[in-house]
Amino acid sequence: MIEEGILTINRDLRPEPEYSRYLTRLYPSLFRGEEDAIDWLFPVEMLGQERQSIIRETLRTCLGEESLAWDLNAGQLPSEIVLPGEIRRSIHILWQPLFSSEERIKGFLLSLRDISDQKRLQDEVLLQKEKSKALEQRVQELLLTRFQDARRLIETLEERLKGADELWLEAASKRDLHTRKGEARTLGLKGLSEAIHSLESALAEGNAEVISEALKVLRDETGAYQSLMRDMFMSRSTGQESATSLMDVVAPLLPALRKQLKEGGIPVRSIDVFDGVDEWPADVLDAVRQSLLHALSNSADHGYILPSKRGQRLSPAVLRVEADTDSSGKIQVRVRDFGAGLNMEKLKAMAEEKGFRPGPEETVADVVFLDGATTAETASATSGRGVGLSAVRALCRDFKGGAHLLANDQGQGSLLVMSFTATNEHLKNIA
């Protein structure tokens, strides 16, 4: 048997009674000669009414014409279709015009061949190429990143991902997830950052099936990084020094921050760090590191990038991170930008919408620390979900501190003030 379905269509667009037996394997339901060949070969449920009509009109346009009409119109005809069924099959179609003795088109010859095996092989080859490319990308990322920080992030994520899917719907889990995305982005772990971003989008959508699939992707991505770190980097030194100063935690964040501003079309004039803390408690410094992931990104987006996209003219970016302490052990960290400043009209409207009433030490601008509060019109990889500053406040409160958003007292722009209280153990050590 010829492994090809051959069929002739006459000028009435009906099939001729002679056809190859193999055609019945592709189309088990036999047709009658009086049937419309297009309805039979390309039913509406396969291609849709519009596509079916295009095929029929293209053939009718060519009938009775010379070969030039075919050359001009044959591109409208499908060269490949997928037959529905329990096992979906890919079919390649070769169209050929049949000519009369006057060199006019009088019908059409179709050759249909099952190319499912070839397509599956092609898909498998492409999948393996994608896997190989992803593996190469992860290797490059891990070679260039801060290994200890990357390992800590991966281990933290793996532990978090052991929990039930429903736990990710909690506000605290969403804040933690947003922090991990910032860490992954700062460390240059692109695949991980994108997987977390997809999960955030799924959580915002609220569809349980979509959330479950996004969690699976993140678990797979996390596992892939973990496996690679374990298999290829066991001999790598683990003696990386821990951060002991504000500069130690800010410096690794700067490449991603500069990239964010550059991609947003914002030139950078300066990013300065002023550290007035003599001795940083390790746990507080780690909380500051996590807070700055969100705070600096927020300043870049809301102080410069988003206003610039709305047409506001701004000077090159200037950001400052300042820290000092008092005799009680409370540490204050300030992130100051000289960008667009606070949009009080939007903030007041958002506070009204959310029923926010400022407390004794709060201002209406502190509405941004509520879960889901954002002045961004759309969500991006760095902002717009109303999670980042909520995570900052939660981190501060873990250390009996707080966070407030104010107008920059040194010029145009905004000022984010965060406070942290050192642990009792640390206070004993410096007493």
One Martini backbone bead per residue (centre of mass of N, CA, C, O) as a GRO file, in nm:
protein
  431
    1MET     BB    1   0.096   0.036   0.022
    2ILE     BB    2   0.052   0.363  -0.016
    3GLU     BB    3   0.179   0.626   0.206
    4GLU     BB    4  -0.079   0.783   0.053
    5GLY     BB    5  -0.319   1.028   0.003
    6ILE     BB    6  -0.531   1.021  -0.291
    7LEU     BB    7  -0.699   1.306  -0.451
    8THR     BB    8  -0.978   1.419  -0.650
    9ILE     BB    9  -1.094   1.743  -0.758
   10ASN     BB   10  -1.344   1.898  -0.898
   11ARG     BB   11  -1.521   2.175  -1.021
   12ASP     BB   12  -1.741   2.111  -0.774
   13LEU     BB   13  -1.580   2.018  -0.517
   14ARG     BB   14  -1.564   1.707  -0.571
   15PRO     BB   15  -1.503   1.383  -0.531
   16GLU     BB   16  -1.360   1.137  -0.671
   17PRO     BB   17  -1.398   0.788  -0.661
   18GLU     BB   18  -1.095   0.784  -0.698
   19TYR     BB   19  -0.875   0.641  -0.446
   20SER     BB   20  -0.668   0.583  -0.200
   21ARG     BB   21  -0.668   0.360   0.061
   22TYR     BB   22  -0.506   0.536   0.269
   23LEU     BB   23  -0.726   0.753   0.315
   24THR     BB   24  -0.897   0.574   0.520
   25ARG     BB   25  -0.686   0.609   0.754
   26LEU     BB   26  -0.722   0.917   0.784
   27TYR     BB   27  -1.043   0.873   0.686
   28PRO     BB   28  -1.268   0.656   0.805
   29SER     BB   29  -1.495   0.832   0.695
   30LEU     BB   30  -1.669   0.788   0.432
   31PHE     BB   31  -1.740   0.918   0.127
   32ARG     BB   32  -1.943   1.079  -0.098
   33GLY     BB   33  -1.952   1.202  -0.413
   34GLU     BB   34  -2.166   1.444  -0.334
   35GLU     BB   35  -1.969   1.568  -0.159
   36ASP     BB   36  -1.796   1.809  -0.007
   37ALA     BB   37  -1.458   1.816   0.014
   38ILE     BB   38  -1.414   2.040   0.223
   39ASP     BB   39  -1.600   1.937   0.447
   40TRP     BB   40  -1.443   1.666   0.476
   41LEU     BB   41  -1.138   1.761   0.507
   42PHE     BB   42  -1.239   2.067   0.642
   43PRO     BB   43  -1.387   2.103   0.899
   44VAL     BB   44  -1.500   2.343   1.105
   45GLU     BB   45  -1.382   2.209   1.375
   46MET     BB   46  -1.085   2.239   1.264
   47LEU     BB   47  -1.066   2.551   1.110
   48GLY     BB   48  -1.315   2.694   1.051
   49GLN     BB   49  -1.515   2.896   0.865
   50GLU     BB   50  -1.311   3.097   0.742
   51ARG     BB   51  -1.096   2.895   0.639
   52GLN     BB   52  -1.285   2.729   0.464
   53SER     BB   53  -1.371   2.962   0.275
   54ILE     BB   54  -1.090   3.023   0.160
   55ILE     BB   55  -1.045   2.755   0.020
   56ARG     BB   56  -1.291   2.760  -0.165
   57GLU     BB   57  -1.234   3.038  -0.306
   58THR     BB   58  -0.955   2.968  -0.418
   59LEU     BB   59  -1.046   2.738  -0.606
   60ARG     BB   60  -1.261   2.897  -0.768
   61THR     BB   61  -1.062   3.113  -0.878
   62CYS     BB   62  -0.887   2.895  -1.050
   63LEU     BB   63  -1.104   2.800  -1.212
   64GLY     BB   64  -1.044   2.838  -1.561
   65GLU     BB   65  -0.751   2.906  -1.530
   66GLU     BB   66  -0.439   2.973  -1.533
   67SER     BB   67  -0.140   2.923  -1.370
   68LEU     BB   68  -0.117   3.207  -1.246
   69ALA     BB   69  -0.350   3.184  -1.045
   70TRP     BB   70  -0.211   2.968  -0.877
   71ASP     BB   71   0.048   3.121  -0.801
   72LEU     BB   72  -0.119   3.356  -0.647
   73ASN     BB   73  -0.319   3.148  -0.448
   74ALA     BB   74  -0.189   2.887  -0.310
   75GLY     BB   75  -0.100   3.022  -0.030
   76GLN     BB   76  -0.402   2.982   0.100
   77LEU     BB   77  -0.331   2.691   0.137
   78PRO     BB   78  -0.294   2.418   0.318
   79SER     BB   79   0.002   2.215   0.424
   80GLU     BB   80  -0.115   2.175   0.726
   81ILE     BB   81  -0.268   1.940   0.954
   82VAL     BB   82  -0.489   1.844   1.232
   83LEU     BB   83  -0.616   1.555   1.342
   84PRO     BB   84  -0.856   1.455   1.522
   85GLY     BB   85  -0.838   1.270   1.836
   86GLU     BB   86  -0.686   1.058   2.039
   87ILE     BB   87  -0.474   1.080   1.798
   88ARG     BB   88  -0.288   1.319   1.688
   89ARG     BB   89  -0.248   1.423   1.342
   90SER     BB   90  -0.009   1.502   1.103
   91ILE     BB   91  -0.073   1.667   0.784
   92HIS     BB   92   0.046   1.662   0.463
   93ILE     BB   93  -0.010   1.896   0.183
   94LEU     BB   94  -0.044   1.847  -0.173
   95TRP     BB   95  -0.094   2.074  -0.433
   96GLN     BB   96  -0.252   2.018  -0.767
   97PRO     BB   97  -0.313   2.109  -1.076
   98LEU     BB   98  -0.557   2.053  -1.331
   99PHE     BB   99  -0.552   2.027  -1.687
  100SER     BB  100  -0.660   2.109  -1.978
  101SER     BB  101  -0.621   2.133  -2.317
  102GLU     BB  102  -0.637   2.466  -2.262
  103GLU     BB  103  -0.476   2.530  -1.992
  104ARG     BB  104  -0.700   2.479  -1.773
  105ILE     BB  105  -0.842   2.465  -1.475
  106LYS     BB  106  -1.033   2.155  -1.359
  107GLY     BB  107  -0.860   2.073  -1.095
  108PHE     BB  108  -0.747   1.857  -0.811
  109LEU     BB  109  -0.451   1.733  -0.650
  110LEU     BB  110  -0.415   1.528  -0.356
  111SER     BB  111  -0.154   1.490  -0.104
  112LEU     BB  112  -0.149   1.274   0.185
  113ARG     BB  113   0.066   1.285   0.480
  114ASP     BB  114   0.196   1.126   0.755
  115ILE     BB  115   0.399   1.335   1.004
  116SER     BB  116   0.401   1.264   1.311
  117ASP     BB  117   0.679   1.138   1.363
  118GLN     BB  118   0.844   1.380   1.267
  119LYS     BB  119   0.723   1.586   1.464
  120ARG     BB  120   0.805   1.443   1.723
  121LEU     BB  121   1.105   1.454   1.662
  122GLN     BB  122   1.129   1.758   1.639
  123ASP     BB  123   1.020   1.822   1.923
  124GLU     BB  124   1.243   1.665   2.073
  125VAL     BB  125   1.481   1.824   1.965
  126LEU     BB  126   1.385   2.100   2.067
  127LEU     BB  127   1.370   2.021   2.365
  128GLN     BB  128   1.670   1.947   2.394
  129LYS     BB  129   1.775   2.224   2.314
  130GLU     BB  130   1.634   2.380   2.541
  131LYS     BB  131   1.765   2.225   2.773
  132SER     BB  132   2.056   2.289   2.693
  133LYS     BB  133   2.024   2.597   2.705
  134ALA     BB  134   1.930   2.610   3.002
  135LEU     BB  135   2.181   2.479   3.122
  136GLU     BB  136   2.386   2.683   3.016
  137GLN     BB  137   2.256   2.927   3.157
  138ARG     BB  138   2.287   2.826   3.450
  139VAL     BB  139   2.590   2.798   3.452
  140GLN     BB  140   2.653   3.094   3.393
  141GLU     BB  141   2.505   3.211   3.637
  142LEU     BB  142   2.669   3.051   3.860
  143LEU     BB  143   2.949   3.163   3.778
  144LEU     BB  144   2.858   3.485   3.824
  145THR     BB  145   2.756   3.450   4.097
  146ARG     BB  146   2.670   3.439   4.431
  147PHE     BB  147   2.681   3.137   4.556
  148GLN     BB  148   2.574   3.154   4.849
  149ASP     BB  149   2.318   3.317   4.786
  150ALA     BB  150   2.200   3.115   4.585
  151ARG     BB  151   2.185   2.873   4.778
  152ARG     BB  152   2.001   3.004   4.986
  153LEU     BB  153   1.764   3.057   4.798
  154ILE     BB  154   1.711   2.766   4.703
  155GLU     BB  155   1.665   2.644   4.986
  156THR     BB  156   1.429   2.825   5.063
  157LEU     BB  157   1.242   2.746   4.832
  158GLU     BB  158   1.229   2.442   4.881
  159GLU     BB  159   1.096   2.469   5.157
  160ARG     BB  160   0.844   2.633   5.069
  161LEU     BB  161   0.749   2.413   4.839
  162LYS     BB  162   0.641   2.190   5.048
  163GLY     BB  163   0.388   2.318   5.065
  164ALA     BB  164   0.085   2.396   5.019
  165ASP     BB  165  -0.081   2.567   4.778
  166GLU     BB  166  -0.268   2.748   4.967
  167LEU     BB  167  -0.038   2.911   5.116
  168TRP     BB  168   0.013   3.119   4.869
  169LEU     BB  169  -0.249   3.301   4.936
  170GLU     BB  170  -0.101   3.433   5.143
  171ALA     BB  171   0.034   3.732   5.214
  172ALA     BB  172   0.309   3.640   5.330
  173SER     BB  173   0.384   3.461   5.085
  174LYS     BB  174   0.380   3.686   4.873
  175ARG     BB  175   0.603   3.856   4.999
  176ASP     BB  176   0.822   3.640   4.994
  177LEU     BB  177   0.814   3.592   4.689
  178HIS     BB  178   0.898   3.880   4.606
  179THR     BB  179   1.172   3.866   4.741
  180ARG     BB  180   1.283   3.622   4.578
  181LYS     BB  181   1.268   3.761   4.305
  182GLY     BB  182   1.469   3.984   4.369
  183GLU     BB  183   1.704   3.798   4.425
  184ALA     BB  184   1.714   3.652   4.152
  185ARG     BB  185   1.759   3.906   3.983
  186THR     BB  186   2.020   4.003   4.129
  187LEU     BB  187   2.171   3.715   4.070
  188GLY     BB  188   2.085   3.626   3.763
  189LEU     BB  189   1.823   3.425   3.784
  190LYS     BB  190   1.613   3.411   3.537
  191GLY     BB  191   1.438   3.151   3.549
  192LEU     BB  192   1.350   3.198   3.843
  193SER     BB  193   1.226   3.478   3.817
  194GLU     BB  194   1.011   3.395   3.601
  195ALA     BB  195   0.868   3.175   3.769
  196ILE     BB  196   0.778   3.364   3.996
  197HIS     BB  197   0.620   3.563   3.822
  198SER     BB  198   0.413   3.353   3.723
  199LEU     BB  199   0.302   3.291   4.004
  200GLU     BB  200   0.202   3.573   4.067
  201SER     BB  201  -0.001   3.580   3.833
  202ALA     BB  202  -0.165   3.335   3.925
  203LEU     BB  203  -0.247   3.449   4.202
  204ALA     BB  204  -0.398   3.696   4.084
  205GLU     BB  205  -0.608   3.521   3.927
  206GLY     BB  206  -0.702   3.246   4.114
  207ASN     BB  207  -0.640   2.981   3.962
  208ALA     BB  208  -0.581   2.667   4.068
  209GLU     BB  209  -0.461   2.536   3.811
  210VAL     BB  210  -0.253   2.759   3.747
  211ILE     BB  211  -0.106   2.750   4.016
  212SER     BB  212  -0.015   2.454   4.004
  213GLU     BB  213   0.155   2.487   3.744
  214ALA     BB  214   0.344   2.715   3.850
  215LEU     BB  215   0.459   2.547   4.084
  216LYS     BB  216   0.584   2.327   3.911
  217VAL     BB  217   0.779   2.508   3.758
  218LEU     BB  218   0.928   2.610   4.012
  219ARG     BB  219   1.019   2.337   4.117
  220ASP     BB  220   1.180   2.258   3.867
  221GLU     BB  221   1.370   2.502   3.863
  222THR     BB  222   1.485   2.468   4.146
  223GLY     BB  223   1.588   2.176   4.104
  224ALA     BB  224   1.785   2.242   3.873
  225TYR     BB  225   1.971   2.427   4.034
  226GLN     BB  226   2.034   2.233   4.266
  227SER     BB  227   2.157   2.004   4.098
  228LEU     BB  228   2.383   2.172   3.971
  229MET     BB  229   2.520   2.260   4.233
  230ARG     BB  230   2.576   1.971   4.335
  231ASP     BB  231   2.726   1.842   4.073
  232MET     BB  232   2.932   2.110   3.991
  233PHE     BB  233   2.993   2.274   4.300
  234MET     BB  234   3.121   2.115   4.547
  235SER     BB  235   3.427   2.238   4.519
  236ARG     BB  236   3.340   2.497   4.594
  237SER     BB  237   3.377   2.753   4.779
  238THR     BB  238   3.226   2.831   5.121
  239GLY     BB  239   3.404   3.101   5.229
  240GLN     BB  240   3.217   3.329   5.222
  241GLU     BB  241   3.176   3.632   5.327
  242SER     BB  242   3.004   3.811   5.536
  243ALA     BB  243   2.810   4.061   5.594
  244THR     BB  244   2.903   4.394   5.776
  245SER     BB  245   2.772   4.610   5.579
  246LEU     BB  246   2.596   4.817   5.382
  247MET     BB  247   2.774   4.784   5.131
  248ASP     BB  248   2.759   4.472   5.118
  249VAL     BB  249   2.440   4.483   5.035
  250VAL     BB  250   2.434   4.699   4.802
  251ALA     BB  251   2.640   4.623   4.580
  252PRO     BB  252   2.484   4.364   4.459
  253LEU     BB  253   2.229   4.555   4.363
  254LEU     BB  254   2.338   4.756   4.140
  255PRO     BB  255   2.330   4.614   3.863
  256ALA     BB  256   2.018   4.575   3.858
  257LEU     BB  257   1.947   4.874   3.898
  258ARG     BB  258   2.090   4.989   3.650
  259LYS     BB  259   1.937   4.813   3.447
  260GLN     BB  260   1.654   4.911   3.511
  261LEU     BB  261   1.708   5.209   3.434
  262LYS     BB  262   1.814   5.166   3.148
  263GLU     BB  263   1.556   5.014   3.038
  264GLY     BB  264   1.387   5.287   3.124
  265GLY     BB  265   1.570   5.543   3.018
  266ILE     BB  266   1.771   5.598   3.276
  267PRO     BB  267   2.005   5.786   3.386
  268VAL     BB  268   2.301   5.779   3.596
  269ARG     BB  269   2.456   5.969   3.839
  270SER     BB  270   2.387   5.842   4.144
  271ILE     BB  271   2.494   5.598   4.409
  272ASP     BB  272   2.466   5.624   4.757
  273VAL     BB  273   2.653   5.546   5.068
  274PHE     BB  274   2.560   5.579   5.426
  275ASP     BB  275   2.744   5.455   5.713
  276GLY     BB  276   2.657   5.485   6.078
  277VAL     BB  277   2.723   5.184   6.157
  278ASP     BB  278   2.942   5.010   6.349
  279GLU     BB  279   2.745   4.750   6.424
  280TRP     BB  280   2.609   4.476   6.266
  281PRO     BB  281   2.355   4.279   6.279
  282ALA     BB  282   2.303   4.005   6.096
  283ASP     BB  283   1.987   3.996   6.096
  284VAL     BB  284   1.941   4.291   6.019
  285LEU     BB  285   2.109   4.298   5.757
  286ASP     BB  286   1.929   4.092   5.612
  287ALA     BB  287   1.669   4.259   5.628
  288VAL     BB  288   1.785   4.498   5.472
  289ARG     BB  289   1.845   4.350   5.213
  290GLN     BB  290   1.551   4.270   5.153
  291SER     BB  291   1.436   4.559   5.158
  292LEU     BB  292   1.618   4.682   4.928
  293LEU     BB  293   1.510   4.523   4.694
  294HIS     BB  294   1.243   4.692   4.701
  295ALA     BB  295   1.318   4.992   4.748
  296LEU     BB  296   1.498   5.045   4.497
  297SER     BB  297   1.296   4.951   4.284
  298ASN     BB  298   1.075   5.152   4.365
  299SER     BB  299   1.237   5.412   4.311
  300ALA     BB  300   1.289   5.359   4.012
  301ASP     BB  301   0.997   5.332   3.916
  302HIS     BB  302   0.838   5.576   4.076
  303GLY     BB  303   1.064   5.804   4.039
  304TYR     BB  304   1.125   5.743   3.707
  305ILE     BB  305   1.008   5.539   3.495
  306LEU     BB  306   0.697   5.592   3.504
  307PRO     BB  307   0.702   5.902   3.468
  308SER     BB  308   0.854   5.894   3.196
  309LYS     BB  309   0.627   5.733   3.042
  310ARG     BB  310   0.424   5.986   3.104
  311GLY     BB  311   0.627   6.249   3.020
  312GLN     BB  312   0.823   6.315   3.241
  313ARG     BB  313   1.074   6.531   3.326
  314LEU     BB  314   1.406   6.417   3.419
  315SER     BB  315   1.665   6.364   3.593
  316PRO     BB  316   1.908   6.195   3.667
  317ALA     BB  317   1.970   5.951   3.876
  318VAL     BB  318   1.926   5.978   4.242
  319LEU     BB  319   2.062   5.776   4.508
  320ARG     BB  320   2.011   5.699   4.865
  321VAL     BB  321   2.182   5.527   5.136
  322GLU     BB  322   2.098   5.536   5.483
  323ALA     BB  323   2.266   5.497   5.814
  324ASP     BB  324   2.171   5.468   6.166
  325THR     BB  325   2.210   5.511   6.527
  326ASP     BB  326   2.122   5.454   6.864
  327SER     BB  327   2.138   5.394   7.206
  328SER     BB  328   1.894   5.173   7.183
  329GLY     BB  329   1.954   5.018   6.884
  330LYS     BB  330   1.823   5.174   6.666
  331ILE     BB  331   1.778   5.134   6.316
  332GLN     BB  332   1.818   5.357   6.036
  333VAL     BB  333   1.679   5.345   5.702
  334ARG     BB  334   1.740   5.534   5.396
  335VAL     BB  335   1.554   5.605   5.092
  336ARG     BB  336   1.668   5.833   4.842
  337ASP     BB  337   1.506   6.037   4.601
  338PHE     BB  338   1.504   6.272   4.290
  339GLY     BB  339   1.231   6.252   4.161
  340ALA     BB  340   0.887   6.288   4.124
  341GLY     BB  341   0.745   6.191   4.363
  342LEU     BB  342   0.449   6.228   4.521
  343ASN     BB  343   0.114   6.121   4.450
  344MET     BB  344  -0.131   6.247   4.637
  345GLU     BB  345  -0.386   6.200   4.476
  346LYS     BB  346  -0.355   5.893   4.451
  347LEU     BB  347  -0.316   5.826   4.753
  348LYS     BB  348  -0.588   5.937   4.851
  349ALA     BB  349  -0.766   5.756   4.671
  350MET     BB  350  -0.656   5.487   4.783
  351ALA     BB  351  -0.728   5.535   5.079
  352GLU     BB  352  -1.031   5.559   5.031
  353GLU     BB  353  -1.074   5.282   4.898
  354LYS     BB  354  -0.931   5.122   5.159
  355GLY     BB  355  -0.985   5.271   5.437
  356PHE     BB  356  -0.747   5.463   5.514
  357ARG     BB  357  -0.618   5.561   5.842
  358PRO     BB  358  -0.402   5.744   5.986
  359GLY     BB  359  -0.196   5.733   6.228
  360PRO     BB  360  -0.005   5.907   6.449
  361GLU     BB  361   0.274   5.817   6.262
  362GLU     BB  362   0.114   5.877   5.998
  363THR     BB  363   0.042   5.885   5.651
  364VAL     BB  364  -0.121   5.861   5.357
  365ALA     BB  365   0.132   5.724   5.213
  366ASP     BB  366   0.112   5.447   5.392
  367VAL     BB  367  -0.078   5.283   5.199
  368VAL     BB  368   0.159   5.124   5.042
  369PHE     BB  369   0.176   4.892   5.283
  370LEU     BB  370  -0.049   4.754   5.169
  371ASP     BB  371  -0.196   4.498   5.045
  372GLY     BB  372  -0.222   4.576   4.698
  373ALA     BB  373  -0.076   4.851   4.693
  374THR     BB  374  -0.083   5.069   4.397
  375THR     BB  375   0.012   5.315   4.134
  376ALA     BB  376   0.031   5.117   3.924
  377GLU     BB  377  -0.129   5.017   3.626
  378THR     BB  378   0.087   4.785   3.586
  379ALA     BB  379   0.242   4.483   3.581
  380SER     BB  380   0.571   4.381   3.660
  381ALA     BB  381   0.877   4.246   3.745
  382THR     BB  382   0.908   4.503   3.975
  383SER     BB  383   0.595   4.601   3.967
  384GLY     BB  384   0.227   4.634   4.060
  385ARG     BB  385   0.124   4.432   4.319
  386GLY     BB  386   0.150   4.529   4.620
  387VAL     BB  387   0.421   4.387   4.784
  388GLY     BB  388   0.700   4.518   4.846
  389LEU     BB  389   0.625   4.724   5.082
  390SER     BB  390   0.487   4.513   5.253
  391ALA     BB  391   0.749   4.354   5.302
  392VAL     BB  392   0.904   4.576   5.441
  393ARG     BB  393   0.722   4.612   5.687
  394ALA     BB  394   0.742   4.319   5.787
  395LEU     BB  395   1.047   4.325   5.840
  396CYS     BB  396   1.045   4.554   6.045
  397ARG     BB  397   0.843   4.419   6.249
  398ASP     BB  398   1.032   4.180   6.321
  399PHE     BB  399   1.216   4.439   6.459
  400LYS     BB  400   1.037   4.656   6.600
  401GLY     BB  401   0.947   4.835   6.358
  402GLY     BB  402   0.931   5.051   6.062
  403ALA     BB  403   0.741   5.225   5.791
  404HIS     BB  404   0.792   5.521   5.574
  405LEU     BB  405   0.641   5.765   5.353
  406LEU     BB  406   0.804   6.048   5.205
  407ALA     BB  407   0.916   6.341   5.148
  408ASN     BB  408   1.183   6.491   5.039
  409ASP     BB  409   1.393   6.696   5.254
  410GLN     BB  410   1.623   6.761   4.997
  411GLY     BB  411   1.391   6.759   4.777
  412GLN     BB  412   1.305   6.609   4.522
  413GLY     BB  413   1.094   6.337   4.604
  414SER     BB  414   1.163   6.049   4.807
  415LEU     BB  415   1.112   5.882   5.142
  416LEU     BB  416   1.239   5.590   5.295
  417VAL     BB  417   1.163   5.470   5.623
  418MET     BB  418   1.358   5.244   5.826
  419SER     BB  419   1.319   5.028   6.116
  420PHE     BB  420   1.544   4.864   6.360
  421THR     BB  421   1.576   4.618   6.617
  422ALA     BB  422   1.785   4.485   6.806
  423THR     BB  423   1.870   4.225   6.965
  424ASN     BB  424   1.938   4.133   7.282
  425GLU     BB  425   2.202   3.986   7.219
  426HIS     BB  426   2.340   4.225   7.082
  427LEU     BB  427   2.320   4.432   7.312
  428LYS     BB  428   2.504   4.270   7.503
  429ASN     BB  429   2.764   4.273   7.317
  430ILE     BB  430   2.775   4.614   7.316
  431ALA     BB  431   2.771   4.687   7.636
   0.00000   0.00000   0.00000
